[in-house]
Amino acid sequence: MSEENKHRATAAAILPLVGGAANVTSVAHCMTRLRLGLRDRSLVQEEALTALPAVMGVVEDDTYQIVLGPGAVARVTPEFQALVAAERAGAPEEPAAPAAPAGGSDPVTAEELAAQGAALRAERKARNATPFKLFLRRIANIFVPLIPALIGCGIIAGLNGLLVNLGRLPGLTPALAAIASGFMALIAVFVGYNTAKEFGGTPILGGAVASIIVYAKVADVEAFGQHLSPGQGGVLGALAAACLGVYVEKRCRRWVPESVDVLVTPTVTVLVSGLATLFGLMFLAGEVSSWIGDAADWLLAHGGAGAGLLLGGLFLPLVMLGLHQALIPIHTTLIEGAGFTVLLPILAMAGAGQVGAALAIYLRLPRNTSIRTTIKSALWPGFLGVGEPLIYGVSLPLGRPFVTACAGGAFGGAFVGLFNQLGTDVGSTAIGPSGWALFPLLDGNHGLAQTIAVYAAGLLVGYVAGFVATYWFGFTKTMLAELNVAPDAPAPAAPAPVATEERVTEKV
């Protein structure tokens, strides 16, 4: 089967399992997930959906997210959109009713873990629906669409740096530098556009206000006793300027007569927001951006190992709480200022801990072929930084292995943080990828070879620490007695009431 036909077949298999085109209200994708707006989530046949070979897992959030992996999702999405449009154009059949749940068996299987993972996702979604976390999610929505460009330009920048260091193709390297730097030079414009779009303003007006920040002639403007610099304030300034622009625009729409709205509202929006940007926001955002860069440098220079231990160990719990989205503008600010973010390689160690934990679970449960099959299918995506199938399908429903996996991430983060403390910066020129997929984006202050070596060693530490912690501390005797059973084998005899209570506690 050709690649095109394979992706079309995947889309065709997914559509009826999410209730058909009539149940789909929106279609989008990020780096690894097909994000669907659904009218009725009870129509989703999740068990059949996760059983599809191309589906690595599902995540329930404000949208229903199907994990397909990097590369595949960008090819499946247009096929899925085409099928939805075709089904709507014709006379679509009624959405299929959800499949009846399969009868459970006494031994714990991958299907039961998946059900527990779905329940945990639903609980997390309800817990994360606070105003502050919803605001962070909207901030993340501004930056996530920029990730493909950051990755592409980051890889080109890395290639250009390698050619320069080797003294090769001197006629080509200036062109590569221009290609790699063009997007970053104008990233404020894209942030402004997306900000206005996210907060209900006119996107092009948000981009127009933000473009002031990167205009070369702002150097002629003086604010707070000093001349401004093009790009001063960066993405944070663009974010603030566009938010102000949305506020001004909405006020104008409320008070300006319709007959002159098309003339007055855009003019007032750009003028008021532009003046505020030039004589306030650029300077203030520039100070905040400088503080973020200085704080990251100080943190890793003075407490690198400790900081790495905390960041690597707590990143997945932050993801579960929805607080990781606050890091996205910080990453972007660091990339804009230093050319790379030193935080992402440390945070990527959390995924390494999950991989090590999964390998330990695989060895500790030799009779549970159901869970072992899930691990085998989810392990390679885990190596590439796609951790959702392992997290929601294996470690999180089991409870203790999720904690020991976080311990593995903590050790890996401490290792990378220690080298930062010793003066070897390990950074990433883009955000989004993790695991092995981060290698093409690595950059630092001591050459690419040393940077890659430190990051690879950090991954190895994360794998080993996650494995050891899970193998020795990830299971109680009660858990092993319950889990290490073939799916078609009879369940072990019920333990005493006290042991039952312990088993429930351990799994939770």
C-alpha positions as CSV (number, residue, x, y, z in Angstrom):
1,M,0.0,0.0,0.0
2,S,1.4,3.4,-0.9
3,E,2.0,6.1,1.8
4,E,-0.9,8.2,0.5
5,N,-3.3,5.2,0.5
6,K,-2.1,4.2,4.0
7,H,-2.9,7.6,5.5
8,R,-6.3,7.7,3.7
9,A,-7.1,4.3,5.1
10,T,-6.1,5.4,8.6
11,A,-8.4,8.4,8.3
12,A,-11.2,6.3,6.9
13,A,-10.8,3.9,9.9
14,I,-10.9,6.7,12.5
15,L,-13.9,8.6,11.2
16,P,-16.7,6.1,12.0
17,L,-15.1,5.4,15.3
18,V,-15.6,9.0,16.4
19,G,-19.2,9.1,15.4
20,G,-18.9,10.0,11.7
21,A,-18.8,13.4,10.1
22,A,-22.0,14.5,11.7
23,N,-20.3,14.3,15.1
24,V,-17.2,16.3,14.1
25,T,-17.3,20.0,14.7
26,S,-13.6,20.9,14.1
27,V,-10.4,19.3,12.8
28,A,-6.9,20.4,13.6
29,H,-3.5,18.9,14.5
30,C,-0.4,19.6,16.5
31,M,3.0,17.9,16.4
32,T,1.7,14.4,17.2
33,R,-2.1,14.5,17.7
34,L,-5.2,14.8,15.6
35,R,-7.4,17.2,17.5
36,L,-11.2,16.8,17.0
37,G,-14.1,18.9,18.3
38,L,-16.9,16.4,18.9
39,R,-20.6,17.1,19.5
40,D,-21.1,13.9,21.6
41,R,-18.1,12.1,23.0
42,S,-20.3,9.1,24.0
43,L,-20.4,8.1,20.3
44,V,-16.6,7.5,20.3
45,Q,-15.7,3.8,20.2
46,E,-12.5,4.3,22.2
47,E,-11.6,0.6,22.6
48,A,-11.8,0.0,18.8
49,L,-10.0,3.4,18.1
50,T,-7.0,2.6,20.3
51,A,-6.8,-0.8,18.7
52,L,-6.0,0.7,15.3
53,P,-2.4,0.1,14.4
54,A,-1.7,3.8,13.6
55,V,-3.2,5.1,16.8
56,M,-0.8,5.3,19.7
57,G,-3.3,6.6,22.2
58,V,-6.0,9.1,22.9
59,V,-6.1,12.2,25.2
60,E,-9.3,13.9,26.3
61,D,-9.0,17.6,26.8
62,D,-11.0,20.6,25.4
63,T,-10.7,18.6,22.2
64,Y,-10.6,14.9,21.6
65,Q,-7.0,14.2,20.7
66,I,-5.8,11.1,18.8
67,V,-2.1,10.4,19.1
68,L,-0.7,9.4,15.6
69,G,2.9,10.5,16.0
70,P,5.1,13.1,14.3
71,G,4.9,13.1,10.5
72,A,1.9,10.8,10.3
73,V,-0.5,13.3,11.8
74,A,0.3,15.9,9.3
75,R,-0.6,13.5,6.5
76,V,-3.6,11.9,8.0
77,T,-5.3,15.2,8.9
78,P,-6.0,16.4,5.4
79,E,-7.3,13.0,4.4
80,F,-9.6,13.1,7.4
81,Q,-10.8,16.6,6.6
82,A,-11.5,15.4,3.0
83,L,-13.5,12.4,4.2
84,V,-15.5,14.6,6.6
85,A,-16.3,17.1,3.8
86,A,-17.2,14.3,1.4
87,E,-19.5,12.6,3.9
88,R,-21.2,15.9,4.7
89,A,-21.6,16.6,1.0
90,G,-23.3,13.3,0.5
91,A,-26.0,12.0,2.7
92,P,-24.1,10.6,5.7
93,E,-25.5,7.8,7.6
94,E,-26.4,8.1,11.2
95,P,-23.4,8.0,13.5
96,A,-22.6,4.5,14.6
97,A,-23.6,3.7,18.2
98,P,-20.7,3.0,20.5
99,A,-19.7,-0.5,20.8
100,A,-20.8,-2.4,23.9
101,P,-18.1,-2.7,26.4
102,A,-16.4,-6.1,26.4
103,G,-16.9,-8.3,29.3
104,G,-14.1,-7.9,31.8
105,S,-11.9,-10.6,33.0
106,D,-10.4,-11.0,36.4
107,P,-6.7,-10.6,35.5
108,V,-5.7,-7.0,34.7
109,T,-5.3,-6.5,31.0
110,A,-4.2,-3.6,28.8
111,E,-7.8,-2.9,28.0
112,E,-8.5,-2.4,31.7
113,L,-5.5,-0.2,32.1
114,A,-6.7,1.8,29.1
115,A,-10.1,2.2,30.7
116,Q,-8.4,3.4,33.9
117,G,-6.2,5.8,31.9
118,A,-9.4,7.2,30.2
119,A,-10.9,7.7,33.7
120,L,-7.7,9.5,34.9
121,R,-7.8,11.7,31.8
122,A,-11.4,12.7,32.4
123,E,-10.6,13.4,36.0
124,R,-7.6,15.5,35.0
125,K,-9.7,17.4,32.5
126,A,-12.2,18.3,35.2
127,R,-9.5,19.3,37.6
128,N,-7.8,21.4,35.1
129,A,-10.9,23.4,34.1
130,T,-9.9,26.3,36.3
131,P,-9.8,29.9,35.0
132,F,-6.0,30.1,35.5
133,K,-5.3,26.8,33.7
134,L,-7.8,27.7,30.9
135,F,-5.9,30.9,30.5
136,L,-2.6,29.0,30.2
137,R,-4.2,26.8,27.6
138,R,-5.1,29.8,25.6
139,I,-1.5,31.1,25.8
140,A,-0.3,27.7,24.6
141,N,-2.7,27.9,21.7
142,I,-0.9,31.0,20.6
143,F,2.5,29.3,20.4
144,V,1.8,25.7,19.4
145,P,1.0,26.6,15.8
146,L,4.5,28.1,15.6
147,I,6.3,24.9,16.5
148,P,6.6,23.4,13.0
149,A,8.4,26.6,11.8
150,L,10.6,26.6,14.9
151,I,11.6,23.0,14.2
152,G,12.3,23.5,10.5
153,C,14.3,26.7,11.1
154,G,16.1,25.1,14.1
155,I,17.3,22.1,12.1
156,I,18.5,24.4,9.2
157,A,20.3,26.6,11.8
158,G,22.0,23.4,13.2
159,L,23.0,22.3,9.7
160,N,24.4,25.7,8.9
161,G,26.4,25.8,12.1
162,L,27.9,22.4,11.3
163,L,28.9,23.5,7.8
164,V,30.5,26.7,9.2
165,N,32.5,24.8,11.8
166,L,33.7,22.4,9.1
167,G,34.5,25.2,6.7
168,R,32.3,23.6,4.0
169,L,30.2,25.3,1.3
170,P,31.0,28.9,2.2
171,G,28.8,30.1,-0.7
172,L,25.8,28.3,0.7
173,T,26.0,29.1,4.5
174,P,24.9,32.7,4.2
175,A,21.8,31.6,2.4
176,L,21.1,29.0,5.1
177,A,21.6,31.5,7.8
178,A,19.0,33.8,6.2
179,I,16.5,31.0,5.8
180,A,17.0,29.9,9.4
181,S,16.9,33.4,10.9
182,G,14.0,34.9,8.9
183,F,11.2,33.4,10.9
184,M,12.8,34.2,14.2
185,A,13.3,37.8,13.1
186,L,9.5,38.1,12.5
187,I,8.2,35.7,15.1
188,A,6.7,38.6,17.0
189,V,4.3,39.3,14.1
190,F,3.0,35.7,14.1
191,V,2.6,35.8,17.9
192,G,0.6,39.0,17.6
193,Y,-1.6,37.5,14.8
194,N,-2.3,34.3,16.8
195,T,-2.9,36.3,20.0
196,A,-5.6,38.4,18.4
197,K,-7.2,35.3,16.9
198,E,-7.2,33.5,20.2
199,F,-8.7,36.3,22.2
200,G,-11.4,37.2,19.7
201,G,-9.9,40.2,17.9
202,T,-9.1,40.7,14.2
203,P,-5.9,38.6,13.6
204,I,-4.3,41.0,11.1
205,L,-4.6,43.9,13.5
206,G,-2.8,41.9,16.2
207,G,-0.1,41.2,13.7
208,A,0.1,44.9,12.6
209,V,0.5,46.1,16.2
210,A,3.1,43.4,17.0
211,S,5.1,44.2,13.8
212,I,6.0,47.6,15.4
213,I,8.3,45.7,17.7
214,V,10.5,44.3,14.9
215,Y,10.5,47.5,12.7
216,A,14.0,48.8,12.2
217,K,13.1,52.5,12.7
218,V,12.0,52.0,16.3
219,A,15.7,52.7,17.1
220,D,14.7,56.4,16.5
221,V,12.2,56.3,19.3
222,E,13.2,57.1,22.9
223,A,11.4,55.7,25.9
224,F,12.3,55.8,29.6
225,G,15.5,57.8,28.8
226,Q,16.9,55.4,26.2
227,H,16.5,54.5,22.6
228,L,14.6,51.4,21.8
229,S,16.1,48.4,19.9
230,P,14.4,46.5,17.1
231,G,12.9,43.4,18.6
232,Q,13.1,44.7,22.1
233,G,10.5,42.9,24.2
234,G,10.2,40.0,21.7
235,V,7.4,37.6,21.9
236,L,6.3,38.8,25.3
237,G,6.0,42.4,24.0
238,A,4.0,41.1,21.0
239,L,1.7,39.1,23.2
240,A,1.0,42.1,25.4
241,A,0.6,44.5,22.5
242,A,-1.8,42.2,20.7
243,C,-3.9,41.7,23.9
244,L,-4.1,45.4,24.3
245,G,-5.1,45.7,20.7
246,V,-7.9,43.2,21.2
247,Y,-9.2,45.2,24.2
248,V,-9.1,48.5,22.3
249,E,-10.8,46.9,19.2
250,K,-13.6,45.4,21.3
251,R,-14.2,48.8,23.0
252,C,-14.3,50.5,19.6
253,R,-16.8,47.9,18.2
254,R,-19.1,48.7,21.1
255,W,-19.1,52.5,20.8
256,V,-18.2,53.4,17.2
257,P,-21.2,53.8,14.8
258,E,-21.4,51.0,12.2
259,S,-21.3,53.6,9.3
260,V,-17.7,54.6,10.2
261,D,-16.6,51.4,12.0
262,V,-14.5,50.1,9.1
263,L,-12.4,53.4,9.1
264,V,-12.3,54.3,12.8
265,T,-11.9,51.0,14.6
266,P,-8.7,49.7,12.8
267,T,-7.2,53.2,13.0
268,V,-7.8,53.7,16.7
269,T,-6.8,50.1,17.5
270,V,-3.4,50.3,15.8
271,L,-2.7,53.9,17.0
272,V,-3.5,53.4,20.6
273,S,-1.9,50.0,20.9
274,G,1.1,51.1,18.9
275,L,1.8,54.1,21.1
276,A,1.4,52.0,24.2
277,T,3.8,49.5,22.7
278,L,6.4,52.0,21.8
279,F,6.3,54.1,25.0
280,G,5.7,51.3,27.6
281,L,5.3,47.7,26.6
282,M,8.5,47.2,24.6
283,F,10.6,48.5,27.4
284,L,8.8,46.6,30.1
285,A,8.7,43.3,28.1
286,G,12.3,43.7,27.3
287,E,13.1,43.9,31.0
288,V,11.1,40.8,31.7
289,S,12.7,38.9,28.8
290,S,16.2,39.8,30.1
291,W,15.2,38.7,33.6
292,I,13.9,35.3,32.3
293,G,17.2,34.7,30.5
294,D,19.3,35.8,33.5
295,A,17.2,33.7,35.8
296,A,17.6,30.6,33.7
297,D,21.3,31.1,33.5
298,W,21.6,31.7,37.2
299,L,19.5,28.7,38.1
300,L,21.5,26.3,36.1
301,A,24.9,27.9,36.9
302,H,24.3,27.8,40.7
303,G,22.0,24.9,41.2
304,G,22.1,22.9,37.9
305,A,22.0,19.4,39.3
306,G,19.3,20.3,41.9
307,A,17.3,22.3,39.4
308,G,17.5,19.5,36.8
309,L,16.4,17.0,39.5
310,L,13.3,19.0,40.2
311,L,12.5,19.9,36.6
312,G,13.0,16.4,35.2
313,G,11.1,14.8,38.1
314,L,8.2,17.1,38.2
315,F,7.6,17.8,34.5
316,L,5.0,15.0,34.0
317,P,3.0,16.0,37.1
318,L,3.0,19.5,35.8
319,V,1.7,18.2,32.5
320,M,-1.0,16.3,34.4
321,L,-2.0,19.6,36.2
322,G,-1.9,21.6,32.9
323,L,0.8,23.9,34.3
324,H,3.4,23.0,31.7
325,Q,1.8,25.4,29.2
326,A,3.3,28.3,31.2
327,L,6.7,27.1,30.0
328,I,6.0,27.6,26.3
329,P,6.5,31.4,26.2
330,I,9.5,31.0,28.5
331,H,11.1,28.5,26.0
332,T,10.3,30.9,23.1
333,T,11.8,33.9,24.9
334,L,15.0,31.9,25.6
335,I,15.3,30.8,22.0
336,E,14.7,34.3,20.8
337,G,17.4,35.7,23.2
338,A,20.1,33.1,23.3
339,G,19.3,31.0,20.2
340,F,18.3,27.9,22.3
341,T,16.4,27.0,25.4
342,V,18.4,25.2,28.1
343,L,15.2,24.0,29.8
344,L,13.8,21.7,27.1
345,P,16.6,19.0,27.1
346,I,16.3,18.8,30.9
347,L,12.5,18.4,30.7
348,A,12.9,15.8,28.0
349,M,14.5,13.5,30.6
350,A,11.0,12.9,31.9
351,G,10.2,10.9,28.8
352,A,13.4,8.8,29.3
353,G,12.2,7.8,32.7
354,Q,8.9,6.6,31.3
355,V,10.8,4.5,28.7
356,G,13.0,2.9,31.4
357,A,9.9,2.2,33.6
358,A,8.1,0.6,30.7
359,L,11.0,-1.8,30.1
360,A,11.0,-2.7,33.7
361,I,7.2,-3.4,33.7
362,Y,7.7,-5.5,30.6
363,L,10.2,-7.7,32.5
364,R,8.3,-7.8,35.8
365,L,5.1,-9.0,34.1
366,P,6.2,-11.9,31.9
367,R,2.8,-13.6,32.0
368,N,0.6,-10.6,31.2
369,T,0.8,-10.7,27.4
370,S,-1.8,-8.0,27.1
371,I,0.2,-5.3,28.9
372,R,3.4,-6.5,27.3
373,T,1.8,-6.1,23.9
374,T,0.8,-2.5,24.7
375,I,4.3,-1.7,25.9
376,K,5.9,-3.2,22.7
377,S,3.7,-1.0,20.5
378,A,4.2,2.1,22.6
379,L,7.9,1.8,23.3
380,W,9.4,3.0,20.0
381,P,7.2,6.1,20.0
382,G,8.4,6.7,23.6
383,F,12.0,6.6,22.4
384,L,11.0,9.3,19.9
385,G,9.5,11.5,22.5
386,V,5.8,10.6,22.1
387,G,5.1,9.5,25.7
388,E,1.3,9.6,25.9
389,P,0.7,5.9,25.0
390,L,3.1,4.8,27.8
391,I,1.8,7.3,30.3
392,Y,-1.9,6.8,29.8
393,G,-1.8,3.2,28.7
394,V,0.7,1.7,31.2
395,S,2.4,3.7,34.0
396,L,-0.2,6.1,35.2
397,P,-3.1,3.6,35.6
398,L,-0.6,1.3,37.5
399,G,0.2,4.2,39.9
400,R,3.5,3.3,41.5
401,P,5.4,2.9,38.2
402,F,4.4,6.4,37.2
403,V,6.1,7.7,40.3
404,T,9.2,5.6,39.7
405,A,9.3,6.8,36.1
406,C,9.3,10.4,37.3
407,A,12.2,9.4,39.5
408,G,14.1,8.2,36.4
409,G,13.3,11.6,34.8
410,A,14.7,13.4,37.9
411,F,18.0,11.6,37.7
412,G,18.3,12.3,33.9
413,G,17.5,15.9,34.5
414,A,20.0,16.2,37.3
415,F,22.7,14.8,35.0
416,V,22.1,17.3,32.3
417,G,21.7,20.1,34.8
418,L,25.0,19.2,36.4
419,F,26.8,19.7,33.1
420,N,25.0,23.1,32.7
421,Q,26.3,24.0,36.2
422,L,29.8,23.0,35.1
423,G,29.6,25.3,32.1
424,T,28.4,23.1,29.3
425,D,25.1,24.5,28.1
426,V,22.8,21.9,26.5
427,G,20.0,23.6,24.6
428,S,17.4,23.1,21.9
429,T,16.8,25.6,19.1
430,A,13.1,24.7,19.0
431,I,10.3,23.3,21.1
432,G,8.0,20.4,20.6
433,P,10.2,17.3,19.9
434,S,11.7,15.2,22.7
435,G,13.6,12.0,23.1
436,W,15.7,11.0,20.1
437,A,13.8,13.4,17.9
438,L,15.5,16.3,19.7
439,F,19.0,15.4,18.5
440,P,18.8,17.4,15.2
441,L,17.8,20.5,17.3
442,L,20.5,20.4,19.9
443,D,22.8,23.4,20.3
444,G,25.1,24.7,23.0
445,N,28.2,26.7,23.9
446,H,30.9,23.9,23.5
447,G,30.3,22.5,20.1
448,L,27.7,20.1,18.7
449,A,29.6,16.9,19.5
450,Q,29.9,17.6,23.2
451,T,26.3,18.8,23.4
452,I,25.0,15.6,21.7
453,A,27.1,13.5,24.0
454,V,25.8,15.1,27.2
455,Y,22.2,14.8,26.0
456,A,22.6,11.2,24.9
457,A,24.2,10.3,28.3
458,G,21.4,12.1,30.1
459,L,18.8,10.0,28.2
460,L,20.8,6.8,29.1
461,V,20.8,7.9,32.8
462,G,17.0,8.5,32.6
463,Y,16.4,5.1,31.0
464,V,18.6,3.2,33.6
465,A,17.2,5.1,36.6
466,G,13.6,4.7,35.5
467,F,14.2,1.0,34.9
468,V,16.0,0.4,38.2
469,A,13.5,2.4,40.3
470,T,10.5,0.7,38.7
471,Y,12.0,-2.9,38.7
472,W,12.7,-2.7,42.4
473,F,10.2,-0.3,43.8
474,G,7.4,-0.1,41.2
475,F,5.4,-3.0,42.4
476,T,4.2,-4.5,45.7
477,K,3.7,-8.2,46.2
478,T,0.0,-7.7,46.0
479,M,0.3,-5.8,42.7
480,L,2.5,-8.5,41.2
481,A,0.1,-11.2,42.2
482,E,-2.8,-9.4,40.6
483,L,-1.0,-8.2,37.4
484,N,1.4,-11.0,36.5
485,V,-1.3,-13.3,35.2
486,A,-2.1,-14.3,31.6
487,P,-5.3,-12.7,30.3
488,D,-7.0,-16.0,29.9
489,A,-5.8,-17.5,33.2
490,P,-8.1,-17.7,36.2
491,A,-7.7,-14.9,38.7
492,P,-5.7,-15.6,41.9
493,A,-7.7,-16.2,45.1
494,A,-9.1,-13.1,46.6
495,P,-6.8,-11.7,49.4
496,A,-7.9,-10.8,52.8
497,P,-9.9,-7.6,53.2
498,V,-6.9,-5.7,54.5
499,A,-4.9,-6.8,51.5
500,T,-7.7,-5.7,49.2
501,E,-7.6,-2.3,50.7
502,E,-3.9,-2.2,50.2
503,R,-4.2,-3.2,46.5
504,V,-6.7,-0.5,45.8
505,T,-4.5,2.1,47.5
506,E,-1.5,1.0,45.5
507,K,-3.2,1.2,42.2
508,V,-4.5,4.6,42.9
